[in-house]
Amino acid sequence: MDIKEIIELCSGKWFSQRTSFQSKTESSKAEITVEFLASDHPEIVKLCEKSQIKPEMTLGGSKTSWDNSVDWGKPKQTGHTLIVWIPETNHTANGQILRYLSQGQIYTKGQYSLGKDEALTLSIDETNRHSEERISFASPNLRLRTNIVKLSDGTSQMAFYSEIRKVS
């Protein structure tokens, strides 16, 4: 698989179960929708302009929206993340990402790398933290994700997600 196929495979509606660990173990559930946006989509163009990148140099973007209202007894959380995929010249397995996180309106840059094992790794370095997310597929309808966030104070946060595609 190449990066375009991985991006397409991520698109769709997913039921997500998360187990996270920082100082204690927690679990949660959410509904996630991943939508592919073409490089000329207004949201992609806006994010590219903010970072002084030509939209036509990108592979487009992925908009991920979440809603945890399926998780009874937890405070409702909704939001979205937008990622723009910018491949290296002649080597689409590696490249840069631009990320916009709706909660807090945070813009960041990072890298992506598609391994020989067809797992996609996203890395983002920010002032006080480094995050790395790894996405792989056990089957086209079962997505697995791990996320590790290392904070500047030496602490870490880890999460594992198992996500099942909602099929109509």
C-alpha positions in Angstrom: 0.0 0.0 0.0 1.1 3.6 -0.6 0.2 6.7 1.4 -2.8 7.5 -0.9 -4.3 4.1 -0.3 -3.8 4.4 3.5 -5.5 7.8 3.5 -8.4 6.3 1.5 -8.6 3.3 3.9 -8.8 5.6 6.9 -11.8 7.4 5.4 -15.2 6.4 6.8 -17.2 6.1 10.0 -15.6 4.3 12.9 -16.6 3.1 16.4 -13.5 3.7 18.5 -12.6 2.2 21.9 -9.6 3.8 23.7 -7.6 2.7 26.6 -5.2 5.4 27.9 -2.6 5.5 30.6 -1.0 8.4 32.3 -1.2 8.1 36.1 -4.1 5.7 35.9 -5.8 3.6 33.3 -8.9 4.9 31.7 -11.1 3.7 28.8 -13.6 5.5 26.6 -15.6 5.2 23.4 -16.4 7.5 20.5 -17.7 7.7 17.1 -15.2 9.0 14.6 -15.7 10.2 11.0 -12.7 10.5 8.7 -13.3 12.4 5.5 -10.8 12.9 2.6 -10.6 16.5 1.4 -9.1 17.3 -2.0 -6.2 19.8 -2.2 -8.5 22.5 -3.6 -11.0 22.1 -0.7 -11.4 25.5 1.1 -10.2 24.1 4.5 -7.1 22.7 2.9 -6.4 25.9 1.0 -6.8 28.0 4.2 -4.4 25.8 6.2 -1.8 25.7 3.3 -2.0 29.5 3.0 -1.4 29.9 6.7 1.8 27.8 6.3 2.8 29.3 3.0 2.5 26.0 1.1 0.9 25.7 -2.4 -2.2 23.4 -2.1 -1.4 21.7 -5.4 1.8 20.4 -3.8 -0.3 18.3 -1.3 -2.1 15.0 -1.5 -5.1 16.7 0.0 -6.2 16.3 3.6 -8.0 14.2 6.1 -10.7 15.7 8.4 -11.3 13.6 11.5 -14.4 14.5 13.6 -15.2 12.8 16.9 -18.2 12.6 19.2 -18.0 10.6 22.5 -21.7 10.9 23.3 -21.9 7.1 22.8 -19.8 6.8 26.0 -22.5 6.9 28.8 -21.7 8.8 31.9 -18.8 10.8 30.5 -18.8 14.5 29.6 -19.7 15.0 26.0 -16.7 16.0 23.8 -16.8 16.8 20.1 -14.2 18.3 17.8 -12.2 17.8 14.7 -8.6 17.6 13.4 -7.5 18.5 9.9 -4.3 17.0 8.5 -2.8 18.1 5.2 -0.4 15.6 3.6 2.7 17.0 1.9 4.8 14.3 0.2 8.5 14.5 -0.2 9.5 15.0 -3.9 9.5 11.6 -5.7 9.0 9.7 -2.4 5.4 9.7 -1.1 6.1 7.3 1.7 7.6 10.2 3.7 6.6 13.8 4.0 5.3 16.6 6.2 1.9 17.2 7.7 0.1 20.3 8.7 -2.4 19.8 11.5 -5.2 22.0 12.8 -6.9 20.9 16.1 -10.3 22.6 16.6 -10.0 22.4 20.4 -7.9 25.4 21.2 -7.4 26.2 17.5 -3.9 24.9 17.5 -1.8 24.7 14.3 1.3 22.5 14.2 3.6 20.9 11.7 5.0 17.4 11.7 6.1 14.4 9.7 4.6 11.3 8.4 6.3 8.0 7.4 4.8 4.9 5.9 6.8 1.9 6.9 7.5 -1.3 5.0 5.0 -3.0 7.4 2.3 -0.6 6.0 2.0 1.2 9.3 1.7 5.0 9.1 3.6 7.0 11.8 2.8 10.6 12.5 5.3 12.7 14.6 4.7 16.2 15.9 7.2 18.2 18.0 5.8 21.1 19.9 7.3 23.4 22.5 6.5 21.3 25.5 5.8 17.9 24.0 6.5 15.3 21.3 3.7 13.1 20.1 3.9 10.0 17.9 0.9 8.2 16.5 1.1 4.8 14.7 -1.8 3.7 12.5 -2.2 0.1 11.1 -4.9 -2.1 9.8 -5.6 -5.7 10.9 -8.2 -5.8 8.1 -9.9 -3.1 6.0 -12.6 -2.7 8.7 -10.3 -2.9 11.8 -7.9 -0.1 12.4 -5.4 -0.1 15.3 -3.8 3.1 16.6 -1.3 3.8 19.3 -0.4 7.3 20.6 2.5 8.3 22.8 2.9 11.8 24.1 6.1 12.7 25.9 6.0 16.0 27.9 8.9 18.2 28.6 8.6 17.5 32.4 9.5 13.8 31.6 6.0 12.4 31.9 4.3 10.4 29.2 0.8 9.7 28.1 -0.1 6.6 26.2 -3.2 5.4 24.4 -4.3 2.4 22.4 -7.3 2.5 20.1 -9.2 -0.3 18.4 -11.6 1.0 15.7 -14.3 -0.9 13.8 -15.6 0.6 10.6 -19.3 1.2 10.5 -20.6 -0.5 7.4 -24.1 0.4 6.1 
